[in-house]
């Protein structure tokens, strides 16, 4: 259940790469106004999980220095809510209507000025269904969709013939604490490599019946305790994964007190040992925050903007 008087805000880096890689570099301004047009038309929607869940940009504003969004997540498979009378303890179950899904919404703000590495700071209100694993592919899908067939360049590798190129968006965690310190007293449980498969390039695609979208490799770790030599080996593995097209690197570990945690980082990070877990900040409210709304809460958004 969401606390009605406080929300955690997660810090991410929005990166917009180019495909093919030798095409011109994209900046946020190249795509953001096209995305705004789709939002205003009510079409910034992505269906998920065999069309049983969806993500939607319900509202969006492009300001001088930042972009504001409200994203809704709905899931028809989520359990219906129940309520209990605190005096009689009588239970009341709420049944959804046909076509309805349990819904939540979260605020997003993107800084328009790029960081030194070319990424854009992105803050998101933490609510169920709006984590990096959903929002990252959603932004990738939407930014690619609104840019389809709009950008061309003279390809020097093909006698300067005009070729289409497209943006490939991704989200990375913004660091807060030294990752090596975070797990120095913990136990490593395993590593996962994640690769997104372009449409039509999956090894297991079968007559348009099966379509491979994501490939995951799970790696067992024989040395559970972190040693100085471990970091060199793990960075070598990360570089190998990067060369083979894997975009995400997940490390699963247990902290000293026994709590399990998974840290996800892009394979583009320079050194995993000096990387970090996601930066978070807590925003407290003196009024109850809605679980789901269709308009931006200006007061809450104002508090998020202070974190940029």
Backbone bond lengths (Angstrom), bond angles and torsions (degrees), N, CA, C in turn:
res aa  C-N    CA-C-N  psi(-1)  N-CA   C-N-CA  omega(-1)  CA-C   N-CA-C  phi
1 X - - - 1.460 - - 1.524 110.06 -
2 X 1.329 115.85 143.77 1.452 120.88 178.79 1.523 110.34 -81.46
3 X 1.329 115.96 138.29 1.459 120.70 173.82 1.531 107.48 -73.37
4 X 1.334 119.27 123.30 1.466 120.40 -176.56 1.520 114.31 -70.30
5 X 1.329 117.62 -11.29 1.456 119.57 -175.31 1.527 114.46 -116.67
6 X 1.307 117.33 5.95 1.462 118.45 176.22 1.523 110.88 -156.00
7 X 1.328 115.14 151.35 1.453 122.13 177.08 1.530 108.88 -140.78
8 X 1.331 115.92 141.43 1.454 120.75 170.19 1.519 108.91 -85.68
9 X 1.306 115.79 143.32 1.465 122.28 176.43 1.523 108.18 -114.43
10 X 1.330 116.57 127.54 1.460 122.35 179.99 1.523 110.03 -98.08
11 X 1.332 116.05 139.89 1.462 122.42 179.97 1.530 109.40 -101.31
12 X 1.324 116.03 126.75 1.459 121.12 178.34 1.524 109.95 -131.83
13 X 1.318 115.08 168.66 1.461 121.90 173.88 1.520 107.61 -116.90
14 X 1.337 116.91 120.40 1.458 122.18 175.42 1.521 108.36 -87.95
15 X 1.307 115.43 120.37 1.465 120.74 -179.21 1.527 108.97 -115.11
16 X 1.331 116.69 134.10 1.462 121.36 179.30 1.521 108.49 -117.83
17 X 1.313 115.65 99.63 1.457 121.26 177.15 1.522 110.23 -88.80
18 X 1.307 115.99 175.45 1.459 122.38 -176.64 1.521 110.28 -120.17
19 X 1.326 115.49 139.51 1.464 120.38 172.11 1.520 109.05 -127.49
20 X 1.350 117.95 124.92 1.467 127.79 -1.43 1.527 112.08 -68.97
21 X 1.325 116.28 161.94 1.459 121.53 -172.18 1.522 113.21 -64.10
22 X 1.351 118.21 -26.94 1.464 119.82 -177.17 1.527 112.24 -87.34
23 X 1.333 117.63 4.72 1.463 121.50 176.50 1.529 109.61 -78.89
24 X 1.347 117.79 167.78 1.470 120.49 179.60 1.527 112.47 -57.68
25 X 1.316 115.59 153.45 1.464 122.29 -178.50 1.528 110.04 -77.39
26 X 1.322 116.56 138.98 1.459 121.93 175.17 1.525 110.28 -89.28
27 X 1.340 115.65 147.91 1.455 121.85 167.74 1.529 107.60 -121.33
28 X 1.308 116.71 164.18 1.461 121.19 -175.64 1.523 111.87 -57.61
29 X 1.329 117.39 -39.75 1.460 120.79 -177.92 1.520 113.06 -63.41
30 X 1.334 117.85 -20.07 1.464 120.77 178.86 1.521 111.93 -67.12
31 X 1.325 117.01 -26.38 1.471 120.09 -171.13 1.520 114.34 -121.84
32 X 1.323 117.94 -18.72 1.462 119.75 -167.89 1.526 112.94 -68.31
33 X 1.343 117.91 -35.18 1.464 119.66 -179.18 1.525 111.42 -74.50
34 X 1.330 117.35 -31.98 1.463 119.70 173.62 1.524 110.45 -64.29
35 X 1.332 116.04 -40.15 1.461 120.31 177.90 1.525 110.58 -64.47
36 X 1.328 116.92 -40.26 1.465 121.13 178.85 1.525 110.82 -59.24
37 X 1.336 116.76 -41.06 1.458 120.33 179.15 1.515 112.45 -60.80
38 X 1.327 116.52 -41.28 1.467 120.89 179.13 1.527 110.49 -67.44
39 X 1.339 116.97 -38.96 1.470 120.65 177.66 1.522 110.26 -62.21
40 X 1.330 117.21 -45.67 1.464 121.33 -178.64 1.523 112.12 -64.28
41 X 1.333 116.83 -25.01 1.464 121.17 176.59 1.527 112.07 -85.23
42 X 1.339 116.75 -2.48 1.457 120.74 179.44 1.509 114.14 74.75
43 X 1.339 117.08 23.52 1.461 120.66 -174.39 1.525 113.43 -116.33
44 X 1.317 118.20 13.33 1.471 120.86 179.36 1.521 109.35 -85.09
45 X 1.325 115.95 70.86 1.464 122.77 -172.25 1.522 109.72 -131.17
46 X 1.315 116.03 141.59 1.463 121.71 171.71 1.521 108.91 -130.58
47 X 1.342 115.64 123.33 1.456 120.68 175.10 1.524 109.33 -83.36
48 X 1.333 116.51 145.81 1.456 121.74 -175.02 1.527 110.48 -136.89
49 X 1.339 114.76 165.03 1.465 121.42 172.97 1.532 112.21 49.49
50 X 1.338 114.80 55.93 1.471 121.47 179.58 1.524 111.35 57.90
51 X 1.343 114.79 39.78 1.459 123.56 176.43 1.527 113.26 62.95
52 X 1.326 116.29 29.81 1.468 120.41 173.89 1.528 111.80 -100.49
53 X 1.330 117.07 -7.68 1.464 122.10 179.06 1.522 108.56 -142.88
54 X 1.319 116.17 160.69 1.465 119.32 -179.01 1.518 111.22 -150.58
55 X 1.326 114.61 154.34 1.461 123.57 170.16 1.520 107.64 -119.83
56 X 1.319 116.14 141.57 1.469 120.53 -176.73 1.519 109.85 -147.24
57 X 1.322 116.45 133.20 1.464 120.30 170.43 1.518 106.29 -84.48
58 X 1.332 116.65 104.84 1.457 121.46 -174.55 1.522 112.22 -79.77
59 X 1.334 116.47 -32.15 1.463 120.57 -177.70 1.520 108.74 -151.52
60 X 1.330 116.15 145.30 1.464 120.05 -177.13 1.524 109.71 -154.11
61 X 1.323 115.77 138.58 1.462 121.97 176.31 1.524 109.06 -134.53
62 X 1.328 116.07 134.00 1.462 121.57 175.91 1.524 107.60 -100.73
63 X 1.325 116.52 107.17 1.462 122.19 179.48 1.528 109.39 -93.93
64 X 1.329 115.65 177.43 1.467 120.31 -177.30 1.524 112.03 -61.46
65 X 1.328 117.22 -42.68 1.464 120.65 -174.42 1.527 114.28 -113.75
66 X 1.328 117.13 -6.12 1.459 119.21 -176.33 1.523 110.64 -155.39
67 X 1.318 115.13 169.96 1.466 122.78 175.92 1.528 108.17 -120.24
68 X 1.326 117.13 133.45 1.462 122.51 177.80 1.527 109.61 -109.33
69 X 1.326 116.60 139.35 1.463 121.48 177.75 1.521 110.37 -140.88
70 X 1.332 114.52 153.90 1.456 121.77 166.30 1.525 106.58 -123.72
71 X 1.331 116.38 120.54 1.460 121.41 -178.01 1.519 109.43 -111.20
72 X 1.334 115.57 132.66 1.461 121.79 178.00 1.526 110.04 -106.56
73 X 1.326 115.28 141.07 1.466 121.59 174.62 1.515 108.06 -123.63
74 X 1.335 116.72 130.06 1.461 121.74 178.78 1.520 109.14 -128.07
75 X 1.335 116.45 141.32 1.463 121.30 -176.75 1.527 109.32 -139.58
76 X 1.335 116.44 114.95 1.462 120.45 -179.27 1.522 112.10 -75.25
77 X 1.342 117.10 -14.41 1.464 120.68 -179.57 1.524 113.37 -91.37
78 X 1.330 116.95 -9.59 1.464 119.83 -179.31 1.531 110.38 -67.99
79 X 1.316 115.86 149.84 1.465 121.52 -177.84 1.525 111.33 -67.14
80 X 1.335 116.11 137.67 1.463 120.58 177.27 1.527 110.24 -62.66
81 X 1.342 117.50 144.67 1.468 120.00 -179.53 1.531 111.96 -72.89
82 X 1.316 115.40 155.04 1.467 122.14 175.89 1.524 108.72 -130.46
83 X 1.328 115.20 150.19 1.461 120.86 179.15 1.528 108.87 -127.89
84 X 1.322 116.30 150.19 1.461 120.55 179.36 1.531 109.33 -132.26
85 X 1.310 115.59 135.27 1.456 121.58 177.85 1.529 108.88 -72.90
86 X 1.326 117.18 122.59 1.456 120.94 -173.60 1.528 113.06 -73.51
87 X 1.337 117.23 -9.54 1.466 120.13 176.93 1.522 111.57 -100.08
88 X 1.337 116.35 -45.35 1.470 120.13 -177.67 1.521 112.45 -97.83
89 X 1.339 116.35 -15.17 1.465 123.19 -176.31 1.536 112.34 59.51
90 X 1.317 114.51 27.73 1.463 120.16 174.42 1.528 108.50 -78.40
91 X 1.315 115.84 131.48 1.464 121.86 -176.18 1.526 110.40 -92.76
92 X 1.327 115.48 135.05 1.469 121.20 175.92 1.520 109.11 -125.77
93 X 1.309 116.96 122.50 1.457 122.00 178.26 1.522 109.63 -100.35
94 X 1.333 115.94 140.95 1.460 121.74 -179.54 1.518 108.57 -108.18
95 X 1.322 116.09 118.47 1.461 120.88 179.20 1.521 110.12 -95.47
96 X 1.307 116.24 130.15 1.461 120.78 179.66 1.530 110.48 -74.33
97 X 1.327 115.51 159.04 1.456 121.31 175.96 1.523 109.87 -85.56
98 X 1.313 116.58 164.46 1.451 121.95 -179.08 1.525 110.30 -58.43
99 X 1.330 116.09 131.31 1.460 121.45 179.14 1.512 114.47 87.25
100 X 1.329 118.24 -4.96 1.457 121.15 -179.10 1.526 111.33 -89.55
101 X 1.315 115.35 152.27 1.454 121.99 175.15 1.514 110.16 -132.61
102 X 1.326 116.83 151.27 1.460 120.23 173.89 1.525 108.12 -61.88
103 X 1.338 117.49 131.64 1.462 120.78 -170.11 1.523 112.34 -123.44
104 X 1.322 114.73 145.25 1.464 122.99 171.78 1.524 107.39 -137.73
105 X 1.308 116.11 161.60 1.465 120.21 175.43 1.519 109.37 -137.85
106 X 1.317 115.41 153.66 1.454 120.93 179.70 1.517 110.98 -143.33
107 X 1.328 115.80 145.30 1.459 121.42 178.69 1.525 110.68 -86.25
108 X 1.311 115.34 145.07 1.465 122.55 177.80 1.519 108.52 -132.40
109 X 1.321 116.72 139.34 1.458 121.25 173.17 1.525 108.50 -133.26
110 X 1.329 115.86 136.32 1.464 122.26 -179.39 1.523 108.82 -122.79
111 X 1.299 116.38 126.89 1.460 121.38 176.66 1.527 109.15 -76.17
112 X 1.338 118.37 129.10 1.465 121.25 -174.31 1.521 113.04 -78.31
113 X 1.321 117.47 -24.96 1.463 119.90 178.60 1.523 109.36 -82.07
114 X 1.333 118.07 126.50 1.466 119.74 -177.49 1.519 112.58 -71.54
115 X 1.331 115.28 154.49 1.454 121.49 172.94 1.529 109.11 -77.43
116 X 1.330 116.79 175.51 1.461 120.59 -177.93 1.523 112.60 -59.74
117 X 1.339 117.07 -30.51 1.464 119.95 -178.94 1.526 112.68 -88.23
118 X 1.343 117.30 5.54 1.459 121.09 177.67 1.513 114.76 90.55
119 X 1.326 118.42 -4.77 1.465 121.42 179.24 1.532 109.73 -85.64
120 X 1.341 115.32 170.51 1.461 121.62 -179.40 1.532 109.21 -123.18
121 X 1.321 116.02 129.40 1.463 119.50 -179.65 1.525 109.82 -66.08
122 X 1.331 116.28 129.89 1.463 122.41 -179.36 1.519 108.70 -129.81
123 X 1.321 116.58 127.17 1.457 122.58 178.33 1.517 108.85 -112.67
124 X 1.328 116.85 137.87 1.462 120.25 179.71 1.517 110.63 -135.91
125 X 1.320 115.63 137.56 1.463 122.49 175.30 1.526 108.60 -68.36
126 X 1.310 117.37 127.78 1.462 121.06 -176.40 1.524 110.95 -82.06
127 X 1.334 115.17 112.21 1.462 122.34 173.83 1.529 107.57 -139.01
128 X 1.325 118.91 157.08 1.465 120.49 -179.61 1.526 111.73 -57.93
129 X 1.325 116.37 133.41 1.457 121.44 178.95 1.507 114.55 92.16
130 X 1.333 117.18 -12.51 1.464 120.52 -178.54 1.519 111.09 -114.76
131 X 1.312 116.87 39.42 1.454 121.14 175.28 1.515 111.36 -84.45
132 X 1.317 115.02 176.83 1.462 121.45 -178.50 1.523 112.38 -59.10
133 X 1.340 117.52 -34.13 1.462 120.33 -176.96 1.523 112.52 -66.89
134 X 1.335 117.78 -25.85 1.464 121.33 175.45 1.522 112.49 -95.57
135 X 1.334 116.62 -43.76 1.459 120.51 -174.85 1.530 111.44 -69.36
136 X 1.346 117.45 -37.50 1.460 119.71 179.07 1.517 112.50 -57.48
137 X 1.343 119.43 -56.55 1.467 120.65 177.15 1.528 113.15 -61.66
138 X 1.344 117.50 -31.27 1.466 120.50 179.08 1.524 110.80 -64.81
139 X 1.332 117.46 -48.08 1.460 119.92 177.49 1.528 110.91 -63.95
140 X 1.303 116.90 -39.41 1.466 120.88 177.35 1.530 110.20 -58.15
141 X 1.337 115.94 -46.12 1.463 122.10 -179.76 1.522 111.51 -64.01
142 X 1.335 117.24 -48.97 1.461 120.82 -174.85 1.519 111.89 -68.25
143 X 1.331 117.65 -45.29 1.466 120.43 -178.04 1.521 110.75 -65.64
144 X 1.323 116.56 -37.29 1.464 120.01 176.25 1.525 110.74 -66.48
145 X 1.342 116.92 -42.27 1.464 121.30 -177.08 1.524 112.09 -64.28
146 X 1.333 117.49 -41.92 1.469 119.63 -177.03 1.526 112.35 -78.02
147 X 1.334 117.12 -5.54 1.468 121.26 -178.95 1.525 112.55 -109.99
148 X 1.314 117.21 3.24 1.464 121.66 -174.15 1.529 111.43 -57.88
149 X 1.329 115.71 124.16 1.477 124.70 175.21 1.532 113.51 61.55
150 X 1.327 118.24 20.57 1.465 120.58 -179.29 1.522 113.38 -97.30
151 X 1.327 117.99 -19.29 1.458 120.93 -172.66 1.526 110.55 -121.33
152 X 1.345 115.27 130.67 1.459 121.33 177.38 1.523 109.92 -132.37
153 X 1.330 115.89 155.72 1.459 120.99 176.63 1.517 109.23 -146.41
154 X 1.340 114.57 158.42 1.464 120.54 176.55 1.520 108.18 -81.42
155 X 1.305 116.55 108.57 1.459 122.40 -174.28 1.525 110.45 -82.08
156 X 1.339 116.21 107.65 1.462 120.93 -178.71 1.520 112.10 -65.16
157 X 1.325 116.70 -22.95 1.469 119.62 179.22 1.525 112.13 -80.82
158 X 1.339 116.91 -4.94 1.471 121.26 -179.72 1.522 110.09 -133.43
159 X 1.353 116.10 47.13 1.471 122.52 177.12 1.526 112.66 57.18
160 X 1.339 115.63 37.02 1.463 122.76 177.38 1.533 113.70 60.43
161 X 1.308 117.28 22.97 1.464 119.91 175.54 1.524 109.27 -71.63
162 X 1.335 115.97 149.37 1.459 120.37 -178.29 1.526 110.36 -73.35
163 X 1.325 115.41 128.59 1.456 121.44 179.40 1.531 109.52 -130.02
164 X 1.315 115.94 147.10 1.463 120.20 174.32 1.527 110.43 -74.66
165 X 1.315 116.16 146.96 1.465 120.40 170.37 1.519 108.40 -138.00
166 X 1.328 116.80 158.92 1.454 120.32 -171.58 1.521 111.67 -141.66
167 X 1.340 116.71 154.66 1.471 120.67 177.22 1.517 110.97 -81.45
168 X 1.328 115.77 144.73 1.465 122.38 176.79 1.531 107.27 -125.45
169 X 1.319 116.58 99.19 1.465 121.36 -175.69 1.521 111.20 -85.96
170 X 1.323 115.90 148.47 1.462 121.59 176.03 1.520 108.97 -150.12
171 X 1.330 115.79 156.42 1.463 121.95 177.05 1.513 109.84 -112.33
172 X 1.329 115.66 135.48 1.455 121.34 175.56 1.521 108.61 -124.78
173 X 1.319 116.05 152.59 1.460 120.44 178.59 1.520 110.59 -70.93
174 X 1.334 116.02 140.44 1.462 120.12 172.37 1.526 107.88 -91.87
175 X 1.325 118.43 128.41 1.464 120.53 -171.52 1.522 114.27 -71.76
176 X 1.339 113.89 152.75 1.465 119.38 175.10 1.520 111.23 -126.80
177 X 1.328 118.29 -55.36 1.462 120.21 179.99 1.515 109.61 -120.35
178 X 1.325 115.69 154.03 1.459 121.61 -179.09 1.523 109.56 -57.86
179 X 1.326 115.70 121.10 1.463 120.33 -175.80 1.521 111.87 -61.79
180 X 1.325 117.28 -39.20 1.463 119.84 -178.66 1.523 111.26 -63.14
181 X 1.350 117.25 -34.39 1.462 120.35 176.90 1.525 110.72 -72.41
182 X 1.323 115.89 -33.37 1.467 120.58 -178.67 1.519 111.80 -61.94
183 X 1.342 117.63 -33.84 1.467 119.21 -174.46 1.530 113.85 -116.46
184 X 1.331 117.98 7.62 1.464 119.30 -174.69 1.532 112.73 -62.06
185 X 1.327 116.38 -25.17 1.460 119.47 177.90 1.525 111.92 -105.80
186 X 1.335 116.75 6.77 1.454 120.59 -177.45 1.516 112.78 -97.82
187 X 1.317 115.13 -170.00 1.461 122.80 179.99 1.520 108.76 -127.40
188 X 1.328 116.92 128.98 1.456 122.11 179.04 1.527 109.43 -79.11
189 X 1.330 116.97 124.90 1.468 121.10 179.92 1.524 112.81 -95.43
190 X 1.313 117.75 -31.08 1.457 118.59 -178.89 1.513 112.31 171.41
191 X 1.319 115.24 173.04 1.461 122.88 -178.14 1.524 108.27 -131.61
192 X 1.327 116.36 141.59 1.456 121.11 175.42 1.523 109.32 -127.86
193 X 1.322 116.06 138.41 1.454 122.96 174.12 1.522 107.68 -110.34
194 X 1.330 117.33 133.92 1.462 121.42 -176.06 1.521 109.63 -122.87
195 X 1.321 115.76 132.04 1.462 122.12 -179.16 1.524 109.12 -129.26
196 X 1.339 116.76 127.26 1.462 121.00 174.01 1.522 108.74 -83.80
197 X 1.328 116.80 133.99 1.459 121.95 -176.49 1.525 109.61 -101.93
198 X 1.360 119.12 118.42 1.463 120.85 176.48 1.524 110.98 -59.49
199 X 1.314 116.00 147.85 1.459 121.09 -179.16 1.527 110.72 -57.39
200 X 1.322 115.27 129.63 1.457 120.24 178.63 1.504 114.82 87.85
201 X 1.345 117.72 1.16 1.461 121.09 -177.39 1.536 112.73 -115.10
202 X 1.308 117.67 6.60 1.456 119.93 -178.47 1.518 112.48 -77.00
203 X 1.318 116.06 137.99 1.458 120.64 179.08 1.520 111.69 -67.20
204 X 1.329 117.10 -21.47 1.455 120.62 -176.06 1.523 112.57 -108.85
205 X 1.349 117.46 12.12 1.459 119.91 173.78 1.528 108.65 -62.51
206 X 1.314 117.53 136.81 1.460 120.74 -175.22 1.527 110.28 -139.98
207 X 1.344 116.00 97.05 1.467 121.97 173.56 1.527 112.50 50.69
208 X 1.323 115.55 41.09 1.467 122.13 179.67 1.535 113.27 60.89
209 X 1.337 116.12 13.94 1.466 120.09 178.17 1.520 110.37 -94.43
210 X 1.338 115.23 -46.38 1.454 121.50 172.73 1.520 108.07 -108.19
211 X 1.318 117.59 132.96 1.463 121.95 176.99 1.521 108.14 -128.79
212 X 1.318 116.47 115.57 1.460 121.04 179.39 1.525 109.56 -77.73
213 X 1.332 117.68 124.01 1.461 121.95 -177.70 1.522 112.81 -110.63
214 X 1.330 116.26 -39.24 1.461 120.80 -177.51 1.521 108.70 -136.83
215 X 1.331 115.53 138.19 1.462 120.84 177.24 1.528 107.94 -118.43
216 X 1.332 116.19 128.60 1.459 121.41 -178.65 1.519 110.14 -122.29
217 X 1.328 115.90 133.09 1.460 121.91 175.39 1.521 107.85 -114.91
218 X 1.338 117.17 123.49 1.459 122.04 178.14 1.522 109.09 -100.78
219 X 1.328 115.58 130.97 1.465 121.78 -176.12 1.522 109.24 -120.91
220 X 1.322 116.52 125.96 1.460 121.03 176.22 1.522 109.95 -79.87
221 X 1.322 115.88 149.79 1.461 121.79 -179.78 1.520 108.22 -114.90
222 X 1.329 116.70 120.51 1.470 120.24 -177.95 1.520 111.97 -81.47
223 X 1.347 116.56 -33.20 1.464 120.29 177.01 1.522 108.44 -97.41
224 X 1.326 115.83 100.93 1.456 120.87 -173.23 1.525 113.03 -72.57
225 X 1.329 116.83 -34.48 1.458 120.40 -178.88 1.522 110.21 -86.10
226 X 1.317 115.63 139.78 1.459 120.64 -177.94 1.521 110.33 -76.14
227 X 1.310 116.15 126.88 1.466 122.13 174.93 1.522 107.89 -120.33
228 X 1.337 115.70 163.43 1.464 119.82 -177.32 1.525 111.51 -57.25
229 X 1.344 117.11 -39.53 1.464 120.29 -178.81 1.525 112.16 -70.05
230 X 1.348 116.16 -20.36 1.463 120.55 -177.55 1.517 111.43 -62.38
231 X 1.337 116.88 -37.22 1.462 120.27 -176.07 1.520 111.87 -66.36
232 X 1.311 117.90 -38.20 1.458 119.76 177.00 1.513 111.48 -63.36
233 X 1.326 116.26 -42.42 1.464 120.79 178.88 1.522 111.36 -64.39
234 X 1.322 116.77 -42.58 1.457 120.27 -177.57 1.524 111.18 -69.47
235 X 1.332 117.63 -34.10 1.460 119.76 175.62 1.520 111.24 -68.08
236 X 1.337 116.91 -35.34 1.468 120.05 175.23 1.529 110.24 -62.60
237 X 1.332 116.30 -41.59 1.459 120.71 178.24 1.522 110.68 -63.89
238 X 1.329 116.25 -41.31 1.461 120.52 178.81 1.523 111.26 -61.53
239 X 1.340 117.34 -42.75 1.463 121.27 179.12 1.528 111.01 -65.25
240 X 1.318 117.09 -39.28 1.469 120.76 177.65 1.527 110.05 -63.81
241 X 1.335 116.09 -42.18 1.462 120.46 178.35 1.524 111.04 -62.78
242 X 1.324 116.37 -40.70 1.459 120.98 179.05 1.520 110.86 -61.80
243 X 1.332 117.16 -44.18 1.472 120.87 -179.94 1.524 111.73 -63.56
244 X 1.317 116.78 -30.63 1.462 120.85 -178.53 1.530 112.49 -88.76
245 X 1.322 116.92 5.47 1.454 120.32 173.97 1.510 116.31 92.90
246 X 1.336 117.55 8.60 1.463 119.85 176.95 1.529 109.22 -79.58
247 X 1.331 116.30 133.08 1.464 120.83 -173.73 1.522 113.67 -99.69
248 X 1.330 117.06 -28.66 1.466 120.59 -177.11 1.519 111.20 -119.60
249 X 1.321 114.68 145.88 1.466 122.85 -177.67 1.520 106.71 -128.11
250 X 1.334 117.14 115.45 1.464 121.01 -177.39 1.528 110.37 -111.03
251 X 1.314 116.70 132.39 1.464 122.04 175.22 1.527 108.22 -117.91
252 X 1.328 116.08 120.44 1.463 122.20 178.58 1.528 108.90 -100.69
253 X 1.320 116.25 129.40 1.463 119.41 -178.96 1.525 110.58 -149.81
254 X 1.326 114.42 164.45 1.458 121.23 175.87 1.523 109.23 -112.67
255 X 1.313 115.60 129.67 1.457 120.29 178.45 1.521 109.99 -74.58
256 X 1.326 115.85 170.09 1.462 121.66 -175.33 1.522 112.06 -54.64
257 X 1.336 116.51 -38.38 1.466 119.74 -178.17 1.523 112.28 -81.50
258 X 1.335 117.22 2.88 1.459 121.25 174.77 1.513 115.42 98.12
259 X 1.326 118.62 -7.72 1.453 121.57 -178.54 1.523 110.42 -73.26
260 X 1.339 116.05 130.83 1.465 121.02 179.84 1.519 110.31 -83.49
261 X 1.326 115.08 147.63 1.457 120.10 179.28 1.514 109.61 -149.30
262 X 1.319 116.18 147.31 1.461 121.78 174.52 1.517 108.63 -121.46
263 X 1.315 116.63 124.78 1.460 122.10 177.01 1.518 108.15 -104.86
264 X 1.325 115.93 126.84 1.458 121.56 -179.97 1.518 108.66 -111.25
265 X 1.314 116.02 129.13 1.464 120.26 176.38 1.514 109.02 -141.44
266 X 1.321 115.81 154.90 1.449 119.51 177.68 1.519 110.96 -72.96
267 X 1.320 116.74 153.27 1.464 120.44 178.08 1.522 111.52 -71.92
268 X 1.348 116.92 -3.14 1.461 120.30 178.89 1.524 112.83 -83.26
269 X 1.346 118.16 -8.10 1.469 119.26 179.42 1.524 109.65 -63.18
270 X 1.330 115.95 144.23 1.464 120.30 -175.42 1.522 112.26 -70.98
271 X 1.323 116.73 -47.21 1.463 120.38 -173.93 1.521 109.18 -143.43
272 X 1.318 117.22 115.04 1.459 121.11 -175.78 1.525 111.69 -63.15
273 X 1.313 117.79 -37.19 1.468 120.71 -178.06 1.519 112.11 -61.49
274 X 1.327 116.99 -32.80 1.461 120.34 -179.02 1.522 111.64 -97.70
275 X 1.343 116.83 4.89 1.453 120.38 175.70 1.521 109.19 -79.08
276 X 1.308 116.60 -174.39 1.453 117.71 -172.88 1.508 112.37 -151.40
277 X 1.327 115.24 167.45 1.450 121.17 173.62 1.525 108.77 -80.25
278 X 1.328 115.81 164.69 1.453 120.70 -172.43 1.531 112.72 -62.01
279 X 1.313 115.57 135.40 1.454 121.14 175.54 1.525 109.38 -73.60
280 X 1.326 116.92 136.27 1.458 121.97 179.12 1.523 110.15 -134.40
281 X 1.318 115.98 151.76 1.459 122.40 173.97 1.524 108.21 -137.39
282 X 1.323 116.61 145.85 1.459 121.98 -179.28 1.525 110.02 -100.18
283 X 1.342 115.77 130.57 1.463 121.58 173.95 1.525 108.15 -110.86
284 X 1.326 116.61 125.96 1.458 121.32 177.93 1.524 109.43 -105.33
285 X 1.329 115.37 143.49 1.459 121.84 -177.23 1.522 109.81 -120.06
286 X 1.343 116.78 145.81 1.464 120.19 176.62 1.529 111.29 -95.99
287 X 1.330 116.90 10.87 1.464 122.56 174.63 1.529 107.44 -139.51
288 X 1.331 119.24 155.45 1.467 120.65 -177.50 1.526 112.11 -68.52
289 X 1.321 115.70 132.62 1.458 122.44 177.92 1.519 109.30 -90.94
290 X 1.328 116.30 137.79 1.458 121.16 -178.76 1.526 110.99 -71.30
291 X 1.342 115.65 147.93 1.462 119.74 172.58 1.517 110.41 -69.98
292 X 1.341 116.04 -37.71 1.463 120.29 177.76 1.517 109.25 -146.85
293 X 1.315 116.08 135.67 1.452 122.35 178.19 1.521 108.62 -142.62
294 X 1.323 117.15 164.92 1.464 119.58 179.14 1.523 112.76 -111.66
295 X 1.338 116.38 6.60 1.462 120.58 176.08 1.524 109.75 -133.44
296 X 1.309 115.71 150.73 1.461 121.68 -179.97 1.528 110.35 -67.32
297 X 1.312 116.08 132.08 1.462 122.37 173.66 1.530 106.65 -80.58
298 X 1.325 116.87 106.31 1.463 120.97 -173.07 1.526 112.51 -64.86
299 X 1.321 117.00 -34.25 1.468 119.68 179.24 1.524 110.02 -67.71
300 X 1.334 116.51 -47.07 1.463 120.27 179.52 1.522 110.29 -64.65
301 X 1.340 117.03 -41.52 1.463 120.02 178.24 1.523 110.53 -61.37
302 X 1.320 117.07 -37.57 1.458 120.32 177.61 1.517 112.33 -60.62
303 X 1.334 116.59 -37.62 1.465 120.47 177.30 1.527 110.89 -68.56
304 X 1.323 117.07 -36.66 1.467 120.24 177.40 1.527 110.97 -65.37
305 X 1.327 116.20 -39.54 1.468 120.09 -178.70 1.524 111.71 -63.45
306 X 1.326 117.14 -28.76 1.465 120.27 177.97 1.526 111.72 -65.86
307 X 1.336 117.02 -19.12 1.462 121.43 -177.62 1.524 112.82 -86.47
308 X 1.337 117.53 -11.48 1.465 120.00 -179.96 1.524 111.05 -67.96
